[in-house]
């Protein structure tokens, strides 16, 4: 197991709309400009401080492991001058314009409430448990709990919108406050909700249960209260989580990058360097495949699907060779209608779905939500307490695989007294999946993850 030194967006937060994180120009954000400086050599702290002193409004983040300097909050009037300083005094190899990753406004898609019925208003144990089909499926009706529930010695880094530190089902498993990479939000409390939902799938332990209800959680905040992020924040968080010895990192987020755009090409290289840095240090990265219903394995075909036939577009982080890419399946063990697919899908996990022609609420995924965010009418009408909401998407499929990988690392260490190599974790995950007839490998990779079988068949 790794020692703790310091202490994850792609899902359908709502019922009828697939989450489609998109990249946009930095100036379209609520934040000022950001740049990523790819350095030819390492620089001193005093050099960075001189730039900071001249422009007191900016924020800098030096990622020495990748020879990068990120400068945030650059006002438009300062942009040209700071780029000149980067070229002249910071030994800049490349100056990359940072771009945004954003989530849709979830409030636009909150479903209408339904009339409560007796089946929805029973005692808490029956009420909550009856909705956890996804957790029961991968744990074999909680039988995996008898083998291993996880340990606080196994740390899962959730790179997302933070976690709700006050949630009764999560607070005992948050082992450190982590770090925020959002310039205007210094703490890692979740004010958006996405990260808390991901955390619940991994390690909720209360009215709802996660796949590993005793695993340690650490938030790395890259999405603000409006669901906005920058690519550099995600790259920075991957490096920091690796430095902090996270055993597994969950990335339930998504962005498209054009191979024909200079800034995007350089950003692709930076993502790949961050992924390789994590792999080198035996930190396993699990990423959501995305909710666009696209084939993400062919960049030309993906560009056509996005309506840009002359472009060449890559989807990250899901799809990269150095991460485990997770697609989503339904309660009926079919590919979820929204889930991305392709030859680079590693494995699948339950993410739920909804047929708008025949609404079955039991096809949704229910998980934790921040108690500081208003409860939706649907949750309230079904008899849930505040802090539990419906969702679906590859963002709630990925953390199932994340939790399973973390459980394997826990069990391996407890059995053999040594850290489980990422290679063995991946082999175990892929060899112990559920195989469903009529599900193509391009849809589900090696199959649907099975935490119980994986733990049962762990080997040195």
Secondary structure, DSSP 4 states (H G I P E B T S, - for coil): -PPP-------B-SSS-----EEE-GGGSSS-EEEEEEESS---HHHHHHHHHHSTT-EEEEEGGGTEEEEEEE-GGGHHHHHHHHHHHS-EEEEEE--EEE---GGGGPPPP----GGGSS-HHHHHHTT-HHHHHHHTTTGGGGT----TTSEEEEEES-B-TT-TTTGGGEEEEEEE--TT--S-B-SSSHHHHHHHHHH-BSSSB-TTTT-EEEEEE-S-TTSEEEHHHHHHHHHHHHHTT-SEEEE---EEEETTSHHHHHHHHHHHHHHHHHHHTT-EEEEE--SS--B-S-HHHHHHHTT-TT--EEEESTT-TTSEEEEEE-TTSSB-TT--BSTT--EEEE-----TTS--GGGSEEEE--TTSPPPHHHHHTTPPTTEEEEBSHHHHHHHHHHHHHHHHHHHHHHHSSPPPHHHHHHHHHHT-B--TT--HHHHTT-B--HHHHHHT---
